[in-house]
Amino acid sequence: MTESTFTHASVSTSSTRAPRKRWSPNSVGLIVVAWLVLQIGGLFTPGLLDDVDSVYIQIAREMLQRHDFITPTIDGIRFFDKPPLMYWMAAGSMHLFGPHDWAARLPLALGVLALLFAVYALGIRLFSTVSPLEAPDRGGLYGALAMATSIGPYLYTRFYIPDILIALWMTLSVHLFLIALDRLREDRSALLPSLGFAAVMALDVLTKGLIGIVFPIGFVLFYLFFTRQLKLLLKLQIPAATGLFLLLAAPWHILAALRNPAISMPAGVGLPARAGWAWFYLYNEHIARFMGKRIPHDYGNVPRPIFWLLLVLWLLPWSAFLLGSLKNAFRDLRQPREAPLRFDSDIAAGYDTLTALQSSARSHEAALSLLLWAGIILGFFTVSSRQEYYHLPALPALALLVGGMLAAADRRPLSASIGVTAPINQTQRQALQASFWGLAPFGALLFVVCAYLAATAHTPATGVDLNSLLSTNPALYNLSLGHVFDLTSNAMGFFRGPLWTVALCMLALGPGSHLLRRKGRTFAANLVVALSMAGVLLAAHEGLVRFYPILGSKNLALAIDTARKPGDLILIDGELTAGSTLLFYTDQPVLLVNGHVNGPWFGSFWPDAPPIFEDEASLRQLWGGSQRVFLLTYNPRQREQDLSSHGKVIDFADSGGKTILTNR
């Protein structure tokens, strides 16, 4: 059969078929090493953070202790904010390995590994025809390394939140849907990928609620609409898939509603006359949050321009190639799905006519899939309430766009292999320009800044606490990284080692990788970017360890445990998140002074809620009573004045701007 006998129809039924090329052991090894270094390497330090990190993990521990895996509780009080999968994962791991912080974190780290492999597999499917002939998995490899070493995915796996798992479920959903389409084009049954899609969507819903339906179903509908294939919905085994989805996702929702029915609510607090799990979780946590009217409003809302700017930050350093990747994707969308036949030019470029047709169809599929995926998620959060890490489910799509571009830039023209000088192609030129105008100056600038800060930072005097050198910005603390703004130039002496590490890594990441790319060593250049960024992230982790006393209270909890006796009381001066790590590390209930707000507020209206809320009067009464009291406070001097007339006030322990006062 000659090249001219190939028809567009024959290409359209086979060109988007998943490639038969298996995973490369070398690529798998690189991905695993990156995961081991960055994720497992940071599993054991620092301790849990106050706020959602320790709250979610303590909920999992209480599930184990209460043998109730339906109704989440924190400090014994119902907590309806999130679905249960994250709790179940941490509880299962702690059941196997013991109630350790590293054991609770392990499932999230394993989820990251699964995400990296899911990105790698999808990248092989989408970009095998544009990758170098000797390495058709390069697009997947680069996409996975971008996810492993970008700032956002790493930072937001330092504490236990579900968003990286949403990225995993979305990646799997997109891949399974494309596999289902392949099978339909080949007149085969799409039952298995459709059931897989339903199962993943159920896990998505059990991870973070109804967006687990909105994002994957939205992707399917928009994809079929833009490709004029809506009629294929009838062949996607919807009844069977719906049945499996309900079988997996519905039981917990039904049981949670039955065990937590509506009860009478107090008047004057903004709640309906009667409310239960269904009102709070289904309406308040989803619809009201989308409209910015959730009760209580205990979260920040990032302005839209900053939200979009953060997208570039979270994908650094790979976002240097994002503009070129987006240009290529929109160009591929404008081209016909079936390219015209080409001959001599294809042979000179290193692939035959059929491969060119396959590449065109696959490029169109990749561009449409990845742009839709990212656009649906970013568009949704642009019009709704948004936190600064809500980009995470869209980042695999953008990482794959970048990975595809870098893989195409790796292509070595066939003419070069026979000794004929060939000009660089358009994608190679784009990558080189992005490196020259983006990575090189970015790396050089950060090298200068970090080296200057490390060289000029004053060594802290003996006995000086980091907290004493920080500023305070309480208005920003409802953001996940709000404490970053507390850093001052005087505090940089505590971070001299990490700063030098970042400086040297940035020198390699920027100018170093650019020199390699100019010499045509594109694969080596990309590995240098990934390796250098791994060093930067390890330095960031070390900085987090040194900053930990500000963010967590493990040291104070361990100090309490050395002196605590049965019957002693532990109190937090303020809301639960001011010292929620005390719950996990002491394994004791805590009382909250003036803390009847936010997380445990709604659950406290149930008649069986333990009486954990204290006020000024009851605090003074406890302080002068017969029980020993440990009070965590951020205002020790003020508390000493308040309580000294009711009993002794002893400064028991201090760490990170927090003090434990005791009356014995």
Secondary structure, DSSP 8 states (H G I E B T S, - for coil): --GGG--HHHHHHHTTS-------HHHHHHHHHHHHHHTGGGSS-S---TTHHHHHHHHHHHHHHHT-SSS-EETTEE--SS-SHHHHHHHHHHHHH-S-HHHHHHHHHHHHHHHHHHHHHHHHHHHTTTS-TT-TTHHHHHHHHHHHHSHHHHHTTSS--SHHHHHHHHHHHHHHHHHHHHHHHTT---HHHHHHHHHHHHHHHHHHTTHHHHHHHHHHHHHHHHTT-GGGGGGS-HHHHHHHHHHHHHHHHHHHHHHS--EE--TTSS--SEE-HIIIIIIIIIIIHHTT--SS--S----HHHHHHHHHHHTTTGGGGHHHHHHHHHHHHHS-SS-----HHHHHHT--HHHHHHHHHHHHHHHHHHHHHHHHHHHHHHHS---TTTTGGGHHHHHHHHHHHHHHHT---HHHHTT------HHHHHHHHHIIIIIHHHHHHHHHHHHHHHHH-----TT--GGGG----GGGTTSTTGGGGG--GGGGGGGHHHHHHHHHHHHIIIIIHHHHHHTT-HHHHHHHHHHHHHHHHHHHHHHHHHHHHHH--HHHHHHHHHH--TT-EEEEESSGGGSTHHHHHH-S--EEET--SSTTTGGGGSTT----EE-HHHHHHHHTSSS-EEEEES-HHHHHHHHTTTS--EEEEEETTEEEEE--
